[in-house]
Amino acid sequence: MPYAVTSLLPLAFFPMAGILPGEIICQNYFKDITTLLVGSMMLAHAMDHVHLHRRLAFFVLSIVGSSTKLSMAGLMSVTAFLSMWINNSAATSIMIPAAIAIIDEVENYQKQIQQQQQQQTPEIEQRLKEIVTAVTPVDLDLKTTIIEENAKQSSSRDNIDINLDELMIDYITDGTIAIFIGSLPLILPDQNPFQKNWKYNPILQWDQLSKSFPWGVFMLQGAGLAIADGFKV
């Protein structure tokens, strides 16, 4: 039996057994921690859709090289930085595609090295040179984008005076921010809207997201929270 099916059983068995009312059990399946997980996984799927995880992998490899230890250290550093602002589950769901991309690139590089040692053909040497030169423009493009974004953020902070007392900070949670950021790829266009013959298409289609989204994990977390509430009775 799939774990997603067993995760739905507390919705039926707990009210029937008189442990908790159905309306209280249902609240555990969509709490704030659940929205945080959903938003972070939506963002992770959007990163995978636009191949941003591969750019992040190229960026890490261009700094630390092909060493396994240094690659692990670079990946851990990025994950640790993300976990400073979001919980560990959300940071893991975002970094898993980047980690897989790094592993794929390292494996491809090692295979190419082995082929070069075995065959020693000029064609393989040319392909390796193309791979090395392909990493550098991506790295420069990432650095340029980060510098431009930091400049825009600093200029906007200088020009806009925000009164934090008016922003209802007490109402905003981690789940609120995660759902907002995770919904942006479903709303923002995938091309420049100011170009000719522009047609609106979001960065990530809902049909694509709904087919690949791990709904079982979503239900499993709700079942865990429901069982925890059941033990409190």
Backbone bond lengths (Angstrom), bond angles and torsions (degrees), N, CA, C in turn:
res aa  C-N    CA-C-N  psi(-1)  N-CA   C-N-CA  omega(-1)  CA-C   N-CA-C  phi
1 M - - - 1.463 - - 1.529 109.21 -
2 P 1.330 118.89 131.49 1.466 120.84 179.63 1.533 111.45 -63.37
3 Y 1.326 114.96 147.30 1.465 118.70 -178.93 1.524 111.94 -66.82
4 A 1.346 117.56 -23.95 1.466 119.35 176.91 1.523 111.12 -66.35
5 V 1.340 117.00 -34.06 1.466 120.49 178.63 1.525 110.24 -71.20
6 T 1.326 117.29 -44.53 1.461 119.92 178.64 1.523 111.83 -65.54
7 S 1.328 117.25 -26.44 1.462 120.14 178.33 1.525 112.22 -68.31
8 L 1.320 117.57 -21.79 1.465 121.65 179.10 1.522 113.05 -85.52
9 L 1.328 117.18 -12.53 1.464 120.00 -175.68 1.524 114.00 -63.62
10 P 1.358 120.68 -37.00 1.469 118.35 177.07 1.522 113.83 -58.34
11 L 1.328 117.84 -27.82 1.463 120.06 177.96 1.528 111.73 -62.04
12 A 1.325 116.67 -29.75 1.462 120.39 -178.66 1.527 112.17 -99.04
13 F 1.338 116.87 -43.51 1.456 119.76 -171.73 1.522 113.11 -75.71
14 F 1.319 118.97 -37.20 1.457 120.50 -177.37 1.534 112.37 -64.39
15 P 1.342 120.27 -46.93 1.471 118.83 175.19 1.528 112.91 -65.03
16 M 1.341 117.63 -37.08 1.465 120.40 -179.42 1.529 111.44 -67.45
17 A 1.322 116.84 -32.58 1.464 120.88 178.73 1.516 112.85 -85.21
18 G 1.314 118.08 -3.32 1.457 121.31 179.47 1.506 114.25 74.87
19 I 1.325 117.38 22.15 1.469 120.62 -179.92 1.525 110.73 -80.34
20 L 1.324 117.22 -52.88 1.456 122.99 179.55 1.522 108.96 -143.07
21 P 1.347 117.46 148.52 1.472 119.34 175.49 1.523 111.48 -66.39
22 G 1.314 115.59 156.00 1.453 120.38 -178.10 1.512 113.45 -62.54
23 E 1.345 117.44 -35.14 1.465 119.34 -178.12 1.522 111.81 -68.94
24 I 1.309 117.96 -28.49 1.472 120.89 177.58 1.529 110.06 -78.57
25 I 1.331 116.89 -39.30 1.460 120.10 178.64 1.525 110.95 -62.94
26 C 1.332 117.15 -41.03 1.466 120.70 -177.70 1.523 112.21 -64.15
27 Q 1.325 117.62 -29.02 1.462 120.14 -179.31 1.521 112.00 -66.55
28 N 1.312 117.61 -24.99 1.468 120.38 -179.54 1.521 112.83 -71.70
29 Y 1.315 117.42 -18.48 1.465 120.55 -177.40 1.529 112.92 -85.97
30 F 1.311 117.49 -3.24 1.466 118.93 177.37 1.523 109.65 -149.08
31 K 1.322 115.85 57.85 1.455 121.02 175.85 1.521 110.17 -86.49
32 D 1.332 115.33 179.02 1.464 119.84 -177.13 1.523 111.41 -64.38
33 I 1.324 117.88 -37.32 1.459 120.13 179.01 1.524 110.72 -66.07
34 T 1.337 116.44 -29.75 1.467 120.18 177.70 1.522 110.86 -71.32
35 T 1.330 116.95 -41.51 1.465 119.69 177.48 1.527 111.05 -64.68
36 L 1.328 116.82 -32.84 1.468 119.90 175.66 1.521 110.66 -63.59
37 L 1.336 117.00 -43.18 1.450 120.53 178.60 1.525 111.29 -66.58
38 V 1.336 117.21 -41.67 1.463 120.96 -179.62 1.532 110.61 -63.92
39 G 1.335 117.17 -46.07 1.456 120.36 -179.92 1.514 113.07 -62.93
40 S 1.328 116.93 -41.00 1.465 119.93 179.73 1.525 111.17 -68.15
41 M 1.331 117.62 -36.54 1.463 119.70 178.85 1.523 111.19 -72.71
42 M 1.338 117.88 -32.16 1.465 120.31 173.18 1.521 110.58 -62.60
43 L 1.341 116.15 -43.10 1.458 120.32 177.72 1.530 111.12 -64.89
44 A 1.330 116.90 -38.68 1.464 120.14 178.52 1.524 111.21 -63.92
45 H 1.336 117.63 -40.09 1.469 120.12 178.38 1.528 110.71 -67.98
46 A 1.340 117.40 -35.45 1.460 119.62 177.02 1.525 110.98 -66.10
47 M 1.331 117.45 -40.13 1.463 121.10 176.17 1.516 111.25 -61.58
48 D 1.323 116.11 -41.39 1.462 120.02 178.94 1.529 111.07 -67.85
49 H 1.330 117.34 -34.06 1.464 121.15 -177.34 1.531 111.49 -68.52
50 V 1.332 117.31 -39.90 1.468 121.26 -178.51 1.526 112.07 -94.15
51 H 1.340 116.40 6.65 1.477 122.24 178.48 1.525 111.89 62.57
52 L 1.322 116.79 30.01 1.462 119.60 175.57 1.523 110.92 -69.28
53 H 1.324 117.00 -29.66 1.462 119.77 179.02 1.530 111.23 -64.75
54 R 1.335 117.49 -31.59 1.462 120.15 177.88 1.533 110.36 -72.11
55 R 1.309 116.85 -36.57 1.471 119.00 176.25 1.521 110.58 -65.53
56 L 1.338 115.78 -39.61 1.461 118.93 176.85 1.527 110.51 -64.70
57 A 1.323 116.26 -37.95 1.466 119.56 177.20 1.519 111.17 -64.62
58 F 1.345 117.61 -43.84 1.462 120.96 176.95 1.526 110.96 -61.60
59 F 1.328 116.10 -38.30 1.463 120.11 -179.60 1.526 111.03 -64.45
60 V 1.339 116.74 -43.35 1.461 120.56 179.15 1.530 110.54 -67.22
61 L 1.340 116.80 -43.51 1.464 119.92 -178.74 1.519 112.23 -67.88
62 S 1.337 116.72 -31.99 1.467 118.69 178.76 1.520 112.12 -68.99
63 I 1.347 116.42 -21.12 1.463 120.13 179.32 1.524 111.33 -91.32
64 V 1.342 116.73 -47.52 1.463 120.25 -173.19 1.515 112.75 -96.32
65 G 1.339 117.94 -12.80 1.454 120.00 -179.37 1.521 111.55 82.86
66 S 1.337 115.47 -162.56 1.464 121.20 -176.22 1.516 113.53 -94.90
67 S 1.316 117.87 7.78 1.454 120.79 178.94 1.533 110.17 -67.84
68 T 1.322 116.16 134.04 1.469 120.29 -178.91 1.524 111.29 -65.15
69 K 1.322 117.12 -42.74 1.462 120.66 -178.59 1.523 111.07 -66.00
70 L 1.337 117.01 -44.09 1.458 119.66 -179.14 1.523 110.93 -70.10
71 S 1.332 118.05 -35.17 1.462 120.71 176.61 1.517 110.85 -63.63
72 M 1.331 116.79 -42.01 1.454 120.62 176.91 1.518 111.02 -64.17
73 A 1.335 116.98 -40.26 1.466 120.38 179.07 1.525 110.94 -65.07
74 G 1.348 117.40 -41.63 1.461 119.71 178.17 1.506 112.40 -65.37
75 L 1.332 116.93 -40.50 1.457 120.50 178.34 1.521 111.31 -66.00
76 M 1.310 116.81 -40.48 1.471 120.53 178.13 1.518 111.35 -65.89
77 S 1.318 117.61 -35.60 1.465 120.83 179.69 1.527 111.07 -65.77
78 V 1.335 116.57 -44.95 1.460 119.53 178.65 1.520 111.02 -64.54
79 T 1.334 117.53 -41.80 1.456 121.27 179.08 1.523 111.40 -64.83
80 A 1.342 116.34 -40.66 1.470 119.83 178.40 1.525 111.29 -64.09
81 F 1.332 116.42 -37.53 1.466 119.16 177.96 1.527 110.90 -65.31
82 L 1.350 117.35 -41.66 1.460 119.68 178.62 1.519 111.80 -67.01
83 S 1.334 117.34 -37.58 1.463 120.25 -178.63 1.518 112.93 -69.99
84 M 1.335 117.44 -11.27 1.460 119.85 173.98 1.520 111.97 -70.00
85 W 1.340 116.89 -23.25 1.462 120.75 -174.42 1.527 112.50 -112.97
86 I 1.323 117.57 -25.20 1.460 121.44 178.77 1.522 108.37 -129.64
87 N 1.331 116.36 168.36 1.462 118.68 -177.62 1.526 111.06 -73.14
88 N 1.329 115.96 170.44 1.463 120.94 -172.80 1.519 112.41 -66.54
89 S 1.334 117.06 -36.66 1.469 119.77 -179.64 1.522 111.06 -64.71
90 A 1.327 116.92 -42.50 1.459 120.57 179.40 1.525 110.94 -66.51
91 A 1.324 116.68 -42.30 1.468 119.68 178.99 1.527 111.16 -64.14
92 T 1.324 116.48 -38.02 1.464 119.87 179.11 1.516 111.65 -66.31
93 S 1.342 116.68 -42.98 1.464 119.79 -179.53 1.521 112.00 -64.64
94 I 1.326 117.52 -29.23 1.461 120.48 178.12 1.523 111.27 -78.59
95 M 1.328 117.16 -35.97 1.466 120.32 -173.88 1.527 113.57 -87.92
96 I 1.315 118.58 -14.64 1.471 119.93 -179.64 1.534 111.67 -59.29
97 P 1.358 120.23 -47.34 1.473 117.95 177.53 1.524 113.40 -60.26
98 A 1.336 116.98 -37.59 1.465 119.53 178.42 1.522 111.14 -66.96
99 A 1.329 117.30 -39.23 1.462 120.27 178.67 1.519 111.11 -64.84
100 I 1.332 117.10 -41.47 1.464 120.15 178.56 1.531 110.76 -64.24
101 A 1.338 115.57 -39.24 1.462 119.13 178.77 1.531 111.19 -64.89
102 I 1.331 117.37 -39.55 1.462 120.44 178.29 1.529 110.06 -63.79
103 I 1.334 116.54 -43.12 1.467 119.83 178.94 1.525 110.87 -62.07
104 D 1.329 116.48 -42.28 1.469 119.58 179.44 1.521 111.44 -63.37
105 E 1.338 116.63 -42.34 1.453 119.45 -178.63 1.523 111.04 -67.32
106 V 1.335 117.50 -39.95 1.469 120.13 178.65 1.524 110.61 -65.48
107 E 1.345 116.70 -41.60 1.463 119.65 178.10 1.529 111.49 -64.23
108 N 1.329 116.17 -42.48 1.466 118.80 177.47 1.522 112.05 -62.66
109 Y 1.324 115.40 -39.29 1.471 119.28 179.45 1.527 110.69 -65.95
110 Q 1.338 116.92 -41.96 1.457 119.56 179.35 1.523 111.84 -66.43
111 K 1.332 117.13 -38.02 1.459 120.22 177.35 1.527 111.29 -64.00
112 Q 1.312 115.97 -39.91 1.460 119.90 179.38 1.525 111.21 -67.30
113 I 1.329 116.74 -35.71 1.464 120.13 176.96 1.530 110.53 -65.45
114 Q 1.333 115.50 -42.14 1.467 118.83 178.65 1.529 111.64 -63.81
115 Q 1.321 117.08 -41.76 1.453 120.14 177.73 1.521 111.58 -63.75
116 Q 1.315 115.42 -36.37 1.464 119.01 179.23 1.526 110.91 -66.60
117 Q 1.326 116.59 -39.36 1.457 119.59 179.61 1.526 111.64 -69.61
118 Q 1.319 116.86 -33.89 1.459 120.31 -177.54 1.517 111.98 -78.79
119 Q 1.312 116.66 -44.13 1.460 119.61 -171.93 1.522 112.75 -98.74
120 Q 1.343 117.19 -38.80 1.463 121.60 -179.01 1.532 111.05 54.53
121 T 1.308 115.79 50.58 1.462 120.73 178.77 1.518 109.76 -102.30
122 P 1.337 117.54 151.09 1.478 120.07 178.99 1.525 113.26 -64.56
123 E 1.335 117.31 -27.46 1.463 119.40 -178.54 1.525 111.34 -66.57
124 I 1.316 116.82 -40.91 1.468 120.17 179.39 1.522 110.47 -67.29
125 E 1.327 117.21 -39.00 1.455 119.77 177.99 1.527 110.89 -62.65
126 Q 1.322 117.52 -38.74 1.456 120.84 178.48 1.527 111.33 -65.72
127 R 1.335 117.52 -39.45 1.459 120.58 178.54 1.519 111.37 -64.50
128 L 1.329 117.40 -39.61 1.461 120.27 177.76 1.522 111.46 -63.72
129 K 1.327 116.48 -39.32 1.458 119.40 177.39 1.522 111.09 -63.90
130 E 1.333 116.79 -37.88 1.464 120.39 178.43 1.525 111.30 -66.11
131 I 1.330 117.44 -37.91 1.467 120.57 178.42 1.518 110.66 -65.66
132 V 1.350 116.33 -43.48 1.468 119.72 -179.35 1.521 111.00 -64.81
133 T 1.341 116.73 -41.21 1.460 119.10 179.90 1.514 112.33 -73.03
134 A 1.342 117.43 -22.45 1.469 119.76 179.70 1.507 111.62 -75.20
135 V 1.343 117.49 -24.60 1.460 120.05 -178.90 1.517 111.32 -72.61
136 T 1.346 116.62 -38.22 1.464 120.61 -174.28 1.518 113.83 -63.62
137 P 1.359 120.80 -46.19 1.467 118.28 177.70 1.514 113.61 -62.41
138 V 1.342 116.83 -34.57 1.461 118.71 178.04 1.511 110.28 -65.29
139 D 1.346 115.73 -41.40 1.457 119.99 178.86 1.515 110.71 -62.74
140 L 1.354 117.15 -45.64 1.460 120.52 179.73 1.511 111.18 -64.28
141 D 1.335 116.64 -38.72 1.463 120.17 179.15 1.520 110.97 -64.66
142 L 1.350 116.92 -39.75 1.458 120.10 177.78 1.527 111.28 -65.39
143 K 1.340 115.98 -44.53 1.461 118.87 -179.67 1.522 111.35 -63.52
144 T 1.346 116.98 -41.07 1.466 120.29 178.42 1.519 111.08 -63.23
145 T 1.335 116.56 -41.78 1.464 120.18 179.38 1.516 111.55 -64.07
146 I 1.351 117.06 -42.29 1.462 120.67 179.84 1.523 110.61 -64.39
147 I 1.345 117.48 -41.77 1.471 120.23 179.52 1.515 110.81 -64.31
148 E 1.342 117.60 -42.17 1.463 120.63 179.36 1.519 111.50 -65.11
149 E 1.321 116.51 -39.97 1.462 119.14 179.58 1.524 110.71 -66.50
150 N 1.345 117.55 -40.80 1.462 120.02 178.21 1.520 111.46 -64.36
151 A 1.342 117.17 -37.60 1.462 120.20 178.20 1.521 111.36 -66.52
152 K 1.343 116.08 -40.44 1.467 119.27 177.83 1.520 111.53 -65.01
153 Q 1.341 116.41 -41.29 1.456 119.24 -179.52 1.522 111.27 -66.01
154 S 1.361 116.93 -40.48 1.460 119.38 -179.57 1.516 111.41 -67.03
155 S 1.351 117.36 -38.62 1.451 120.12 179.15 1.520 111.62 -69.38
156 S 1.330 116.50 -36.69 1.468 118.67 179.72 1.518 111.06 -69.76
157 R 1.347 116.98 -33.46 1.458 119.17 177.78 1.524 111.62 -68.36
158 D 1.332 116.91 -32.08 1.457 119.63 179.32 1.518 112.37 -74.88
159 N 1.330 117.53 -29.53 1.461 121.01 -174.94 1.515 113.62 -91.24
160 I 1.331 117.73 -19.19 1.457 120.98 -175.55 1.513 108.53 -116.34
161 D 1.318 115.38 126.40 1.456 121.31 177.87 1.516 107.90 -105.01
162 I 1.331 117.21 109.50 1.454 122.00 -175.91 1.523 109.16 -103.11
163 N 1.311 114.69 131.35 1.448 120.62 175.33 1.523 107.97 -89.52
164 L 1.325 117.06 108.92 1.461 120.41 -175.11 1.511 112.38 -67.66
165 D 1.329 116.91 -22.03 1.465 118.64 179.90 1.516 112.26 -69.08
166 E 1.339 117.79 -18.05 1.456 121.49 -177.27 1.523 112.70 -96.57
167 L 1.339 118.94 2.63 1.458 121.10 -173.23 1.533 113.77 -96.93
168 M 1.318 118.15 5.25 1.459 121.19 178.51 1.525 111.15 52.81
169 I 1.334 115.37 56.12 1.455 120.32 -176.53 1.520 110.90 -61.06
170 D 1.321 116.88 -32.34 1.459 119.41 -177.76 1.517 112.55 -66.49
171 Y 1.329 117.78 -21.70 1.462 120.96 -178.33 1.525 112.41 -88.78
172 I 1.317 118.04 -16.37 1.468 122.31 -176.46 1.517 109.16 -93.11
173 T 1.317 116.77 126.92 1.463 122.86 179.02 1.525 110.08 -120.29
174 D 1.324 115.21 178.30 1.464 119.57 177.04 1.523 111.28 -63.39
175 G 1.332 116.55 -36.94 1.457 119.54 178.12 1.517 112.45 -65.15
176 T 1.338 117.38 -35.58 1.459 121.09 177.86 1.520 111.01 -61.65
177 I 1.321 116.46 -47.28 1.462 120.95 -179.02 1.528 110.35 -67.04
178 A 1.336 117.22 -40.23 1.465 120.43 -178.48 1.528 111.51 -64.49
179 I 1.331 117.20 -42.62 1.457 120.14 179.35 1.523 110.88 -67.39
180 F 1.329 116.89 -38.26 1.462 120.16 179.23 1.526 111.14 -64.32
181 I 1.331 117.14 -47.68 1.461 120.61 -179.42 1.525 110.70 -69.02
182 G 1.342 116.70 -39.21 1.451 119.37 179.30 1.511 113.76 -67.60
183 S 1.338 117.47 -24.04 1.468 121.01 179.25 1.523 112.77 -83.81
184 L 1.319 117.68 -17.48 1.466 120.07 -178.03 1.531 113.09 -60.33
185 P 1.352 120.68 -42.53 1.472 118.20 177.47 1.522 113.81 -62.55
186 L 1.324 117.96 -21.54 1.461 120.99 177.27 1.522 112.73 -82.44
187 I 1.345 116.27 -9.57 1.472 121.12 -176.09 1.519 111.50 -114.32
188 L 1.328 117.26 -44.30 1.466 120.88 -174.67 1.522 110.80 -68.44
189 P 1.343 117.78 144.81 1.480 120.64 179.44 1.518 111.54 -72.58
190 D 1.317 115.46 153.59 1.458 120.50 -179.40 1.519 113.05 -87.19
191 Q 1.356 118.19 -6.39 1.451 122.41 178.60 1.521 109.48 -133.99
192 N 1.324 114.66 168.72 1.460 120.49 178.70 1.528 109.95 -67.60
193 P 1.336 119.13 119.62 1.473 119.91 -177.85 1.523 114.20 -71.66
194 F 1.334 118.33 -9.42 1.457 121.13 -177.79 1.530 112.91 -93.89
195 Q 1.304 117.81 0.13 1.448 119.61 178.54 1.531 110.85 -86.22
196 K 1.317 115.87 164.68 1.451 120.82 -177.23 1.535 110.28 -72.90
197 N 1.342 113.69 151.38 1.461 121.71 179.05 1.525 111.69 55.02
198 W 1.335 114.67 38.63 1.465 119.27 -178.76 1.517 109.76 -78.93
199 K 1.308 115.45 136.71 1.459 122.45 176.93 1.523 108.28 -127.75
200 Y 1.329 115.37 131.97 1.465 119.55 -175.01 1.521 111.01 -72.60
201 N 1.300 114.86 124.20 1.463 123.44 170.49 1.519 106.91 -143.48
202 P 1.316 118.35 128.33 1.469 119.37 179.21 1.525 111.94 -67.73
203 I 1.307 115.29 161.77 1.465 120.04 178.68 1.528 110.70 -60.83
204 L 1.303 116.26 -40.30 1.462 121.52 -179.69 1.522 108.58 -130.83
205 Q 1.317 116.15 123.67 1.464 121.30 178.22 1.526 109.79 -76.83
206 W 1.354 114.79 144.01 1.457 118.87 179.51 1.527 111.02 -64.87
207 D 1.324 117.98 -34.91 1.459 120.74 178.68 1.530 111.02 -62.07
208 Q 1.324 116.58 -39.30 1.455 119.58 178.22 1.520 111.35 -68.14
209 L 1.342 115.79 -39.70 1.465 119.57 -179.31 1.520 111.40 -68.53
210 S 1.318 117.11 -43.01 1.465 120.05 -176.03 1.523 112.37 -66.52
211 K 1.336 117.31 -28.64 1.456 120.19 -179.91 1.526 112.36 -76.59
212 S 1.323 117.21 -31.40 1.456 120.56 -176.32 1.523 113.55 -104.49
213 F 1.323 118.09 -4.38 1.467 120.70 -177.45 1.525 109.90 -73.44
214 P 1.328 118.95 133.93 1.475 121.37 -178.74 1.525 111.50 -79.20
215 W 1.303 117.33 80.37 1.462 121.28 -178.50 1.526 111.43 -63.83
216 G 1.328 117.31 -26.93 1.461 119.73 179.05 1.518 112.40 -64.01
217 V 1.326 116.63 -39.16 1.469 120.01 177.15 1.516 110.31 -64.86
218 F 1.312 116.34 -38.59 1.462 121.63 177.70 1.529 110.96 -59.97
219 M 1.340 116.60 -45.32 1.462 121.17 179.03 1.524 111.49 -70.14
220 L 1.331 117.10 -35.25 1.463 120.85 -178.93 1.525 111.63 -64.35
221 Q 1.315 116.57 -39.78 1.458 119.25 178.26 1.523 110.89 -66.14
222 G 1.335 117.28 -40.90 1.452 119.95 177.05 1.513 112.63 -63.34
223 A 1.338 116.68 -37.17 1.463 120.05 177.91 1.523 110.97 -65.97
224 G 1.320 117.16 -38.68 1.457 119.96 177.86 1.515 112.41 -63.14
225 L 1.322 116.74 -41.94 1.467 119.96 177.83 1.520 111.33 -67.48
226 A 1.342 116.63 -36.09 1.472 120.01 178.84 1.524 111.08 -67.07
227 I 1.331 117.37 -42.03 1.467 120.32 177.77 1.523 111.25 -64.63
228 A 1.333 116.14 -37.99 1.465 119.78 177.35 1.529 111.36 -61.96
229 D 1.339 116.79 -40.40 1.471 120.18 175.94 1.517 111.12 -66.47
230 G 1.327 116.52 -34.06 1.463 119.78 179.31 1.508 112.41 -65.66
231 F 1.337 118.00 -35.20 1.465 121.22 178.46 1.522 112.42 -71.53
232 K 1.320 117.43 -20.37 1.468 120.06 179.81 1.515 112.45 -75.38
233 V 1.323 117.19 -19.05 1.470 120.78 -177.09 1.531 109.23 -73.67
